[in-house]
Amino acid sequence: MSEGEQELDYEAARDELTAVVAKLEAGGQSLEDSLALWERGEHLARLCERHLAGARERVESALAAAAESDD
């Protein structure tokens, strides 16, 4: 993974994943190109999942902190 890929935020990764899916659905690529697109899509999907998991943790932490302060 290059430095640029590590810096993709959720929205950029999601937008690129959407473009990859559109290219795959349109067809017309060679098998090798299709496989490369598929692999890129898998990578982007995992990146999006990590971003969403981090956001979920932050929300859960904030809710737990708010619940503790109410006690």
mmCIF file of the N, C-alpha and C atoms, coordinates in Angstrom:
data_MODEL
# 
_entry.id   MODEL 
# 
loop_
_atom_site.group_PDB 
_atom_site.id 
_atom_site.type_symbol 
_atom_site.label_atom_id 
_atom_site.label_alt_id 
_atom_site.label_comp_id 
_atom_site.label_asym_id 
_atom_site.label_entity_id 
_atom_site.label_seq_id 
_atom_site.pdbx_PDB_ins_code 
_atom_site.Cartn_x 
_atom_site.Cartn_y 
_atom_site.Cartn_z 
_atom_site.occupancy 
_atom_site.B_iso_or_equiv 
_atom_site.pdbx_formal_charge 
_atom_site.auth_seq_id 
_atom_site.auth_comp_id 
_atom_site.auth_asym_id 
_atom_site.auth_atom_id 
_atom_site.pdbx_PDB_model_num 
ATOM 1   N N  . MET A 1 1  ? 0.841   -1.170  0.000   1.00 0.00 ? 1  MET A N  1 
ATOM 2   C CA . MET A 1 1  ? 0.000   0.000   0.000   1.00 0.00 ? 1  MET A CA 1 
ATOM 3   C C  . MET A 1 1  ? 0.888   1.235   0.000   1.00 0.00 ? 1  MET A C  1 
ATOM 4   N N  . SER A 1 2  ? 0.595   2.188   -0.875  1.00 0.00 ? 2  SER A N  1 
ATOM 5   C CA . SER A 1 2  ? 1.398   3.406   -0.945  1.00 0.00 ? 2  SER A CA 1 
ATOM 6   C C  . SER A 1 2  ? 0.920   4.411   0.091   1.00 0.00 ? 2  SER A C  1 
ATOM 7   N N  . GLU A 1 3  ? 1.722   5.470   0.277   1.00 0.00 ? 3  GLU A N  1 
ATOM 8   C CA . GLU A 1 3  ? 1.354   6.492   1.247   1.00 0.00 ? 3  GLU A CA 1 
ATOM 9   C C  . GLU A 1 3  ? 0.025   7.140   0.890   1.00 0.00 ? 3  GLU A C  1 
ATOM 10  N N  . GLY A 1 4  ? -0.222  7.377   -0.380  1.00 0.00 ? 4  GLY A N  1 
ATOM 11  C CA . GLY A 1 4  ? -1.470  7.992   -0.805  1.00 0.00 ? 4  GLY A CA 1 
ATOM 12  C C  . GLY A 1 4  ? -2.677  7.154   -0.434  1.00 0.00 ? 4  GLY A C  1 
ATOM 13  N N  . GLU A 1 5  ? -2.550  5.832   -0.552  1.00 0.00 ? 5  GLU A N  1 
ATOM 14  C CA . GLU A 1 5  ? -3.647  4.949   -0.196  1.00 0.00 ? 5  GLU A CA 1 
ATOM 15  C C  . GLU A 1 5  ? -3.915  4.988   1.302   1.00 0.00 ? 5  GLU A C  1 
ATOM 16  N N  . GLN A 1 6  ? -2.884  5.097   2.099   1.00 0.00 ? 6  GLN A N  1 
ATOM 17  C CA . GLN A 1 6  ? -3.076  5.142   3.538   1.00 0.00 ? 6  GLN A CA 1 
ATOM 18  C C  . GLN A 1 6  ? -3.831  6.401   3.945   1.00 0.00 ? 6  GLN A C  1 
ATOM 19  N N  . GLU A 1 7  ? -3.720  7.460   3.139   1.00 0.00 ? 7  GLU A N  1 
ATOM 20  C CA . GLU A 1 7  ? -4.318  8.726   3.488   1.00 0.00 ? 7  GLU A CA 1 
ATOM 21  C C  . GLU A 1 7  ? -5.737  8.884   2.946   1.00 0.00 ? 7  GLU A C  1 
ATOM 22  N N  . LEU A 1 8  ? -6.247  7.921   2.210   1.00 0.00 ? 8  LEU A N  1 
ATOM 23  C CA . LEU A 1 8  ? -7.611  8.042   1.693   1.00 0.00 ? 8  LEU A CA 1 
ATOM 24  C C  . LEU A 1 8  ? -8.589  8.097   2.858   1.00 0.00 ? 8  LEU A C  1 
ATOM 25  N N  . ASP A 1 9  ? -9.431  9.129   2.863   1.00 0.00 ? 9  ASP A N  1 
ATOM 26  C CA . ASP A 1 9  ? -10.471 9.170   3.880   1.00 0.00 ? 9  ASP A CA 1 
ATOM 27  C C  . ASP A 1 9  ? -11.652 8.321   3.397   1.00 0.00 ? 9  ASP A C  1 
ATOM 28  N N  . TYR A 1 10 ? -12.646 8.215   4.240   1.00 0.00 ? 10 TYR A N  1 
ATOM 29  C CA . TYR A 1 10 ? -13.782 7.355   3.912   1.00 0.00 ? 10 TYR A CA 1 
ATOM 30  C C  . TYR A 1 10 ? -14.446 7.768   2.600   1.00 0.00 ? 10 TYR A C  1 
ATOM 31  N N  . GLU A 1 11 ? -14.708 9.057   2.453   1.00 0.00 ? 11 GLU A N  1 
ATOM 32  C CA . GLU A 1 11 ? -15.425 9.522   1.273   1.00 0.00 ? 11 GLU A CA 1 
ATOM 33  C C  . GLU A 1 11 ? -14.642 9.258   -0.008  1.00 0.00 ? 11 GLU A C  1 
ATOM 34  N N  . ALA A 1 12 ? -13.337 9.488   0.019   1.00 0.00 ? 12 ALA A N  1 
ATOM 35  C CA . ALA A 1 12 ? -12.512 9.240   -1.170  1.00 0.00 ? 12 ALA A CA 1 
ATOM 36  C C  . ALA A 1 12 ? -12.476 7.756   -1.502  1.00 0.00 ? 12 ALA A C  1 
ATOM 37  N N  . ALA A 1 13 ? -12.334 6.915   -0.487  1.00 0.00 ? 13 ALA A N  1 
ATOM 38  C CA . ALA A 1 13 ? -12.307 5.471   -0.715  1.00 0.00 ? 13 ALA A CA 1 
ATOM 39  C C  . ALA A 1 13 ? -13.648 4.990   -1.252  1.00 0.00 ? 13 ALA A C  1 
ATOM 40  N N  . ARG A 1 14 ? -14.739 5.513   -0.681  1.00 0.00 ? 14 ARG A N  1 
ATOM 41  C CA . ARG A 1 14 ? -16.076 5.125   -1.135  1.00 0.00 ? 14 ARG A CA 1 
ATOM 42  C C  . ARG A 1 14 ? -16.305 5.548   -2.579  1.00 0.00 ? 14 ARG A C  1 
ATOM 43  N N  . ASP A 1 15 ? -15.890 6.777   -2.916  1.00 0.00 ? 15 ASP A N  1 
ATOM 44  C CA . ASP A 1 15 ? -16.080 7.263   -4.280  1.00 0.00 ? 15 ASP A CA 1 
ATOM 45  C C  . ASP A 1 15 ? -15.271 6.444   -5.286  1.00 0.00 ? 15 ASP A C  1 
ATOM 46  N N  . GLU A 1 16 ? -14.038 6.109   -4.923  1.00 0.00 ? 16 GLU A N  1 
ATOM 47  C CA . GLU A 1 16 ? -13.223 5.290   -5.825  1.00 0.00 ? 16 GLU A CA 1 
ATOM 48  C C  . GLU A 1 16 ? -13.813 3.888   -5.951  1.00 0.00 ? 16 GLU A C  1 
ATOM 49  N N  . LEU A 1 17 ? -14.317 3.342   -4.854  1.00 0.00 ? 17 LEU A N  1 
ATOM 50  C CA . LEU A 1 17 ? -14.945 2.021   -4.895  1.00 0.00 ? 17 LEU A CA 1 
ATOM 51  C C  . LEU A 1 17 ? -16.161 2.043   -5.807  1.00 0.00 ? 17 LEU A C  1 
ATOM 52  N N  . THR A 1 18 ? -16.943 3.100   -5.739  1.00 0.00 ? 18 THR A N  1 
ATOM 53  C CA . THR A 1 18 ? -18.105 3.234   -6.616  1.00 0.00 ? 18 THR A CA 1 
ATOM 54  C C  . THR A 1 18 ? -17.679 3.246   -8.078  1.00 0.00 ? 18 THR A C  1 
ATOM 55  N N  . ALA A 1 19 ? -16.591 3.948   -8.380  1.00 0.00 ? 19 ALA A N  1 
ATOM 56  C CA . ALA A 1 19 ? -16.085 3.994   -9.761  1.00 0.00 ? 19 ALA A CA 1 
ATOM 57  C C  . ALA A 1 19 ? -15.590 2.626   -10.209 1.00 0.00 ? 19 ALA A C  1 
ATOM 58  N N  . VAL A 1 20 ? -14.921 1.907   -9.330  1.00 0.00 ? 20 VAL A N  1 
ATOM 59  C CA . VAL A 1 20 ? -14.433 0.563   -9.658  1.00 0.00 ? 20 VAL A CA 1 
ATOM 60  C C  . VAL A 1 20 ? -15.601 -0.358  -9.966  1.00 0.00 ? 20 VAL A C  1 
ATOM 61  N N  . VAL A 1 21 ? -16.633 -0.323  -9.131  1.00 0.00 ? 21 VAL A N  1 
ATOM 62  C CA . VAL A 1 21 ? -17.812 -1.165  -9.348  1.00 0.00 ? 21 VAL A CA 1 
ATOM 63  C C  . VAL A 1 21 ? -18.464 -0.828  -10.684 1.00 0.00 ? 21 VAL A C  1 
ATOM 64  N N  . ALA A 1 22 ? -18.577 0.461   -10.993 1.00 0.00 ? 22 ALA A N  1 
ATOM 65  C CA . ALA A 1 22 ? -19.184 0.866   -12.268 1.00 0.00 ? 22 ALA A CA 1 
ATOM 66  C C  . ALA A 1 22 ? -18.387 0.324   -13.452 1.00 0.00 ? 22 ALA A C  1 
ATOM 67  N N  . LYS A 1 23 ? -17.060 0.378   -13.363 1.00 0.00 ? 23 LYS A N  1 
ATOM 68  C CA . LYS A 1 23 ? -16.225 -0.153  -14.453 1.00 0.00 ? 23 LYS A CA 1 
ATOM 69  C C  . LYS A 1 23 ? -16.411 -1.659  -14.604 1.00 0.00 ? 23 LYS A C  1 
ATOM 70  N N  . LEU A 1 24 ? -16.464 -2.362  -13.470 1.00 0.00 ? 24 LEU A N  1 
ATOM 71  C CA . LEU A 1 24 ? -16.660 -3.810  -13.532 1.00 0.00 ? 24 LEU A CA 1 
ATOM 72  C C  . LEU A 1 24 ? -18.026 -4.153  -14.108 1.00 0.00 ? 24 LEU A C  1 
ATOM 73  N N  . GLU A 1 25 ? -19.047 -3.410  -13.698 1.00 0.00 ? 25 GLU A N  1 
ATOM 74  C CA . GLU A 1 25 ? -20.393 -3.678  -14.204 1.00 0.00 ? 25 GLU A CA 1 
ATOM 75  C C  . GLU A 1 25 ? -20.515 -3.363  -15.696 1.00 0.00 ? 25 GLU A C  1 
ATOM 76  N N  . ALA A 1 26 ? -19.771 -2.363  -16.165 1.00 0.00 ? 26 ALA A N  1 
ATOM 77  C CA . ALA A 1 26 ? -19.830 -1.984  -17.580 1.00 0.00 ? 26 ALA A CA 1 
ATOM 78  C C  . ALA A 1 26 ? -19.195 -3.047  -18.466 1.00 0.00 ? 26 ALA A C  1 
ATOM 79  N N  . GLY A 1 27 ? -18.229 -3.773  -17.899 1.00 0.00 ? 27 GLY A N  1 
ATOM 80  C CA . GLY A 1 27 ? -17.571 -4.818  -18.673 1.00 0.00 ? 27 GLY A CA 1 
ATOM 81  C C  . GLY A 1 27 ? -16.625 -4.236  -19.709 1.00 0.00 ? 27 GLY A C  1 
ATOM 82  N N  . GLY A 1 28 ? -16.167 -5.093  -20.602 1.00 0.00 ? 28 GLY A N  1 
ATOM 83  C CA . GLY A 1 28 ? -15.302 -4.658  -21.678 1.00 0.00 ? 28 GLY A CA 1 
ATOM 84  C C  . GLY A 1 28 ? -13.821 -4.709  -21.352 1.00 0.00 ? 28 GLY A C  1 
ATOM 85  N N  . GLN A 1 29 ? -13.460 -5.020  -20.107 1.00 0.00 ? 29 GLN A N  1 
ATOM 86  C CA . GLN A 1 29 ? -12.049 -5.113  -19.748 1.00 0.00 ? 29 GLN A CA 1 
ATOM 87  C C  . GLN A 1 29 ? -11.545 -6.530  -20.007 1.00 0.00 ? 29 GLN A C  1 
ATOM 88  N N  . SER A 1 30 ? -10.248 -6.617  -20.142 1.00 0.00 ? 30 SER A N  1 
ATOM 89  C CA . SER A 1 30 ? -9.634  -7.940  -20.245 1.00 0.00 ? 30 SER A CA 1 
ATOM 90  C C  . SER A 1 30 ? -9.768  -8.634  -18.887 1.00 0.00 ? 30 SER A C  1 
ATOM 91  N N  . LEU A 1 31 ? -9.528  -9.918  -18.886 1.00 0.00 ? 31 LEU A N  1 
ATOM 92  C CA . LEU A 1 31 ? -9.589  -10.661 -17.629 1.00 0.00 ? 31 LEU A CA 1 
ATOM 93  C C  . LEU A 1 31 ? -8.594  -10.098 -16.633 1.00 0.00 ? 31 LEU A C  1 
ATOM 94  N N  . GLU A 1 32 ? -7.393  -9.793  -17.098 1.00 0.00 ? 32 GLU A N  1 
ATOM 95  C CA . GLU A 1 32 ? -6.353  -9.259  -16.206 1.00 0.00 ? 32 GLU A CA 1 
ATOM 96  C C  . GLU A 1 32 ? -6.765  -7.914  -15.622 1.00 0.00 ? 32 GLU A C  1 
ATOM 97  N N  . ASP A 1 33 ? -7.316  -7.041  -16.464 1.00 0.00 ? 33 ASP A N  1 
ATOM 98  C CA . ASP A 1 33 ? -7.777  -5.736  -15.978 1.00 0.00 ? 33 ASP A CA 1 
ATOM 99  C C  . ASP A 1 33 ? -8.942  -5.892  -15.006 1.00 0.00 ? 33 ASP A C  1 
ATOM 100 N N  . SER A 1 34 ? -9.836  -6.809  -15.302 1.00 0.00 ? 34 SER A N  1 
ATOM 101 C CA . SER A 1 34 ? -10.977 -7.057  -14.411 1.00 0.00 ? 34 SER A CA 1 
ATOM 102 C C  . SER A 1 34 ? -10.510 -7.558  -13.050 1.00 0.00 ? 34 SER A C  1 
ATOM 103 N N  . LEU A 1 35 ? -9.521  -8.451  -13.064 1.00 0.00 ? 35 LEU A N  1 
ATOM 104 C CA . LEU A 1 35 ? -8.989  -8.957  -11.796 1.00 0.00 ? 35 LEU A CA 1 
ATOM 105 C C  . LEU A 1 35 ? -8.312  -7.844  -11.001 1.00 0.00 ? 35 LEU A C  1 
ATOM 106 N N  . ALA A 1 36 ? -7.583  -6.973  -11.688 1.00 0.00 ? 36 ALA A N  1 
ATOM 107 C CA . ALA A 1 36 ? -6.929  -5.850  -11.002 1.00 0.00 ? 36 ALA A CA 1 
ATOM 108 C C  . ALA A 1 36 ? -7.976  -4.913  -10.399 1.00 0.00 ? 36 ALA A C  1 
ATOM 109 N N  . LEU A 1 37 ? -9.047  -4.648  -11.147 1.00 0.00 ? 37 LEU A N  1 
ATOM 110 C CA . LEU A 1 37 ? -10.117 -3.817  -10.618 1.00 0.00 ? 37 LEU A CA 1 
ATOM 111 C C  . LEU A 1 37 ? -10.776 -4.475  -9.410  1.00 0.00 ? 37 LEU A C  1 
ATOM 112 N N  . TRP A 1 38 ? -11.021 -5.777  -9.504  1.00 0.00 ? 38 TRP A N  1 
ATOM 113 C CA . TRP A 1 38 ? -11.630 -6.516  -8.396  1.00 0.00 ? 38 TRP A CA 1 
ATOM 114 C C  . TRP A 1 38 ? -10.752 -6.413  -7.145  1.00 0.00 ? 38 TRP A C  1 
ATOM 115 N N  . GLU A 1 39 ? -9.460  -6.630  -7.307  1.00 0.00 ? 39 GLU A N  1 
ATOM 116 C CA . GLU A 1 39 ? -8.543  -6.552  -6.169  1.00 0.00 ? 39 GLU A CA 1 
ATOM 117 C C  . GLU A 1 39 ? -8.532  -5.150  -5.572  1.00 0.00 ? 39 GLU A C  1 
ATOM 118 N N  . ARG A 1 40 ? -8.542  -4.136  -6.419  1.00 0.00 ? 40 ARG A N  1 
ATOM 119 C CA . ARG A 1 40 ? -8.580  -2.753  -5.923  1.00 0.00 ? 40 ARG A CA 1 
ATOM 120 C C  . ARG A 1 40 ? -9.885  -2.506  -5.174  1.00 0.00 ? 40 ARG A C  1 
ATOM 121 N N  . GLY A 1 41 ? -10.971 -3.013  -5.713  1.00 0.00 ? 41 GLY A N  1 
ATOM 122 C CA . GLY A 1 41 ? -12.266 -2.868  -5.050  1.00 0.00 ? 41 GLY A CA 1 
ATOM 123 C C  . GLY A 1 41 ? -12.286 -3.534  -3.683  1.00 0.00 ? 41 GLY A C  1 
ATOM 124 N N  . GLU A 1 42 ? -11.715 -4.721  -3.592  1.00 0.00 ? 42 GLU A N  1 
ATOM 125 C CA . GLU A 1 42 ? -11.646 -5.417  -2.301  1.00 0.00 ? 42 GLU A CA 1 
ATOM 126 C C  . GLU A 1 42 ? -10.850 -4.595  -1.293  1.00 0.00 ? 42 GLU A C  1 
ATOM 127 N N  . HIS A 1 43 ? -9.724  -4.043  -1.737  1.00 0.00 ? 43 HIS A N  1 
ATOM 128 C CA . HIS A 1 43 ? -8.892  -3.217  -0.861  1.00 0.00 ? 43 HIS A CA 1 
ATOM 129 C C  . HIS A 1 43 ? -9.684  -1.998  -0.376  1.00 0.00 ? 43 HIS A C  1 
ATOM 130 N N  . LEU A 1 44 ? -10.351 -1.333  -1.305  1.00 0.00 ? 44 LEU A N  1 
ATOM 131 C CA . LEU A 1 44 ? -11.120 -0.141  -0.949  1.00 0.00 ? 44 LEU A CA 1 
ATOM 132 C C  . LEU A 1 44 ? -12.276 -0.482  -0.008  1.00 0.00 ? 44 LEU A C  1 
ATOM 133 N N  . ALA A 1 45 ? -12.921 -1.615  -0.227  1.00 0.00 ? 45 ALA A N  1 
ATOM 134 C CA . ALA A 1 45 ? -14.014 -2.029  0.654   1.00 0.00 ? 45 ALA A CA 1 
ATOM 135 C C  . ALA A 1 45 ? -13.505 -2.261  2.078   1.00 0.00 ? 45 ALA A C  1 
ATOM 136 N N  . ARG A 1 46 ? -12.342 -2.905  2.203   1.00 0.00 ? 46 ARG A N  1 
ATOM 137 C CA . ARG A 1 46 ? -11.765 -3.123  3.547   1.00 0.00 ? 46 ARG A CA 1 
ATOM 138 C C  . ARG A 1 46 ? -11.413 -1.792  4.200   1.00 0.00 ? 46 ARG A C  1 
ATOM 139 N N  . LEU A 1 47 ? -10.893 -0.860  3.418   1.00 0.00 ? 47 LEU A N  1 
ATOM 140 C CA . LEU A 1 47 ? -10.559 0.458   3.947   1.00 0.00 ? 47 LEU A CA 1 
ATOM 141 C C  . LEU A 1 47 ? -11.821 1.169   4.442   1.00 0.00 ? 47 LEU A C  1 
ATOM 142 N N  . CYS A 1 48 ? -12.885 1.114   3.671   1.00 0.00 ? 48 CYS A N  1 
ATOM 143 C CA . CYS A 1 48 ? -14.152 1.721   4.097   1.00 0.00 ? 48 CYS A CA 1 
ATOM 144 C C  . CYS A 1 48 ? -14.660 1.067   5.378   1.00 0.00 ? 48 CYS A C  1 
ATOM 145 N N  . GLU A 1 49 ? -14.566 -0.254  5.451   1.00 0.00 ? 49 GLU A N  1 
ATOM 146 C CA . GLU A 1 49 ? -15.010 -0.958  6.659   1.00 0.00 ? 49 GLU A CA 1 
ATOM 147 C C  . GLU A 1 49 ? -14.211 -0.518  7.882   1.00 0.00 ? 49 GLU A C  1 
ATOM 148 N N  . ARG A 1 50 ? -12.887 -0.309  7.717   1.00 0.00 ? 50 ARG A N  1 
ATOM 149 C CA . ARG A 1 50 ? -12.066 0.157   8.843   1.00 0.00 ? 50 ARG A CA 1 
ATOM 150 C C  . ARG A 1 50 ? -12.479 1.552   9.279   1.00 0.00 ? 50 ARG A C  1 
ATOM 151 N N  . HIS A 1 51 ? -12.735 2.422   8.320   1.00 0.00 ? 51 HIS A N  1 
ATOM 152 C CA . HIS A 1 51 ? -13.198 3.772   8.663   1.00 0.00 ? 51 HIS A CA 1 
ATOM 153 C C  . HIS A 1 51 ? -14.519 3.716   9.423   1.00 0.00 ? 51 HIS A C  1 
ATOM 154 N N  . LEU A 1 52 ? -15.442 2.901   8.939   1.00 0.00 ? 52 LEU A N  1 
ATOM 155 C CA . LEU A 1 52 ? -16.748 2.801   9.584   1.00 0.00 ? 52 LEU A CA 1 
ATOM 156 C C  . LEU A 1 52 ? -16.639 2.182   10.981  1.00 0.00 ? 52 LEU A C  1 
ATOM 157 N N  . ALA A 1 53 ? -15.762 1.199   11.132  1.00 0.00 ? 53 ALA A N  1 
ATOM 158 C CA . ALA A 1 53 ? -15.565 0.593   12.453  1.00 0.00 ? 53 ALA A CA 1 
ATOM 159 C C  . ALA A 1 53 ? -14.998 1.625   13.424  1.00 0.00 ? 53 ALA A C  1 
ATOM 160 N N  . GLY A 1 54 ? -14.068 2.442   12.965  1.00 0.00 ? 54 GLY A N  1 
ATOM 161 C CA . GLY A 1 54 ? -13.513 3.490   13.814  1.00 0.00 ? 54 GLY A CA 1 
ATOM 162 C C  . GLY A 1 54 ? -14.571 4.504   14.216  1.00 0.00 ? 54 GLY A C  1 
ATOM 163 N N  . ALA A 1 55 ? -15.424 4.873   13.276  1.00 0.00 ? 55 ALA A N  1 
ATOM 164 C CA . ALA A 1 55 ? -16.502 5.815   13.575  1.00 0.00 ? 55 ALA A CA 1 
ATOM 165 C C  . ALA A 1 55 ? -17.478 5.201   14.569  1.00 0.00 ? 55 ALA A C  1 
ATOM 166 N N  . ARG A 1 56 ? -17.783 3.924   14.400  1.00 0.00 ? 56 ARG A N  1 
ATOM 167 C CA . ARG A 1 56 ? -18.689 3.230   15.313  1.00 0.00 ? 56 ARG A CA 1 
ATOM 168 C C  . ARG A 1 56 ? -18.118 3.221   16.729  1.00 0.00 ? 56 ARG A C  1 
ATOM 169 N N  . GLU A 1 57 ? -16.818 2.955   16.840  1.00 0.00 ? 57 GLU A N  1 
ATOM 170 C CA . GLU A 1 57 ? -16.175 2.955   18.156  1.00 0.00 ? 57 GLU A CA 1 
ATOM 171 C C  . GLU A 1 57 ? -16.256 4.332   18.807  1.00 0.00 ? 57 GLU A C  1 
ATOM 172 N N  . ARG A 1 58 ? -16.035 5.370   18.018  1.00 0.00 ? 58 ARG A N  1 
ATOM 173 C CA . ARG A 1 58 ? -16.095 6.730   18.565  1.00 0.00 ? 58 ARG A CA 1 
ATOM 174 C C  . ARG A 1 58 ? -17.495 7.062   19.061  1.00 0.00 ? 58 ARG A C  1 
ATOM 175 N N  . VAL A 1 59 ? -18.521 6.660   18.313  1.00 0.00 ? 59 VAL A N  1 
ATOM 176 C CA . VAL A 1 59 ? -19.902 6.909   18.726  1.00 0.00 ? 59 VAL A CA 1 
ATOM 177 C C  . VAL A 1 59 ? -20.210 6.138   20.009  1.00 0.00 ? 59 VAL A C  1 
ATOM 178 N N  . GLU A 1 60 ? -19.810 4.871   20.041  1.00 0.00 ? 60 GLU A N  1 
ATOM 179 C CA . GLU A 1 60 ? -20.064 4.061   21.236  1.00 0.00 ? 60 GLU A CA 1 
ATOM 180 C C  . GLU A 1 60 ? -19.350 4.626   22.454  1.00 0.00 ? 60 GLU A C  1 
ATOM 181 N N  . SER A 1 61 ? -18.130 5.113   22.280  1.00 0.00 ? 61 SER A N  1 
ATOM 182 C CA . SER A 1 61 ? -17.388 5.716   23.383  1.00 0.00 ? 61 SER A CA 1 
ATOM 183 C C  . SER A 1 61 ? -18.073 6.989   23.867  1.00 0.00 ? 61 SER A C  1 
ATOM 184 N N  . ALA A 1 62 ? -18.527 7.790   22.923  1.00 0.00 ? 62 ALA A N  1 
ATOM 185 C CA . ALA A 1 62 ? -19.220 9.031   23.293  1.00 0.00 ? 62 ALA A CA 1 
ATOM 186 C C  . ALA A 1 62 ? -20.516 8.724   24.032  1.00 0.00 ? 62 ALA A C  1 
ATOM 187 N N  . LEU A 1 63 ? -21.250 7.727   23.573  1.00 0.00 ? 63 LEU A N  1 
ATOM 188 C CA . LEU A 1 63 ? -22.496 7.343   24.249  1.00 0.00 ? 63 LEU A CA 1 
ATOM 189 C C  . LEU A 1 63 ? -22.219 6.797   25.648  1.00 0.00 ? 63 LEU A C  1 
ATOM 190 N N  . ALA A 1 64 ? -21.156 6.001   25.781  1.00 0.00 ? 64 ALA A N  1 
ATOM 191 C CA . ALA A 1 64 ? -20.813 5.446   27.092  1.00 0.00 ? 64 ALA A CA 1 
ATOM 192 C C  . ALA A 1 64 ? -20.386 6.577   28.038  1.00 0.00 ? 64 ALA A C  1 
ATOM 193 N N  . ALA A 1 65 ? -19.624 7.527   27.539  1.00 0.00 ? 65 ALA A N  1 
ATOM 194 C CA . ALA A 1 65 ? -19.186 8.652   28.373  1.00 0.00 ? 65 ALA A CA 1 
ATOM 195 C C  . ALA A 1 65 ? -20.388 9.492   28.790  1.00 0.00 ? 65 ALA A C  1 
ATOM 196 N N  . ALA A 1 66 ? -21.343 9.697   27.884  1.00 0.00 ? 66 ALA A N  1 
ATOM 197 C CA . ALA A 1 66 ? -22.535 10.471  28.221  1.00 0.00 ? 66 ALA A CA 1 
ATOM 198 C C  . ALA A 1 66 ? -23.380 9.734   29.254  1.00 0.00 ? 66 ALA A C  1 
ATOM 199 N N  . ALA A 1 67 ? -23.472 8.423   29.130  1.00 0.00 ? 67 ALA A N  1 
ATOM 200 C CA . ALA A 1 67 ? -24.237 7.635   30.092  1.00 0.00 ? 67 ALA A CA 1 
ATOM 201 C C  . ALA A 1 67 ? -23.595 7.676   31.465  1.00 0.00 ? 67 ALA A C  1 
ATOM 202 N N  . GLU A 1 68 ? -22.250 7.636   31.518  1.00 0.00 ? 68 GLU A N  1 
ATOM 203 C CA . GLU A 1 68 ? -21.541 7.707   32.803  1.00 0.00 ? 68 GLU A CA 1 
ATOM 204 C C  . GLU A 1 68 ? -21.735 9.067   33.467  1.00 0.00 ? 68 GLU A C  1 
ATOM 205 N N  . SER A 1 69 ? -21.751 10.123  32.677  1.00 0.00 ? 69 SER A N  1 
ATOM 206 C CA . SER A 1 69 ? -21.906 11.469  33.251  1.00 0.00 ? 69 SER A CA 1 
ATOM 207 C C  . SER A 1 69 ? -23.325 11.693  33.750  1.00 0.00 ? 69 SER A C  1 
ATOM 208 N N  . ASP A 1 70 ? -24.289 10.917  33.232  1.00 0.00 ? 70 ASP A N  1 
ATOM 209 C CA . ASP A 1 70 ? -25.677 11.025  33.701  1.00 0.00 ? 70 ASP A CA 1 
ATOM 210 C C  . ASP A 1 70 ? -25.867 10.340  35.055  1.00 0.00 ? 70 ASP A C  1 
ATOM 211 N N  . ASP A 1 71 ? -24.956 9.430   35.382  1.00 0.00 ? 71 ASP A N  1 
ATOM 212 C CA . ASP A 1 71 ? -25.089 8.671   36.651  1.00 0.00 ? 71 ASP A CA 1 
ATOM 213 C C  . ASP A 1 71 ? -24.681 9.464   37.838  1.00 0.00 ? 71 ASP A C  1 
# 
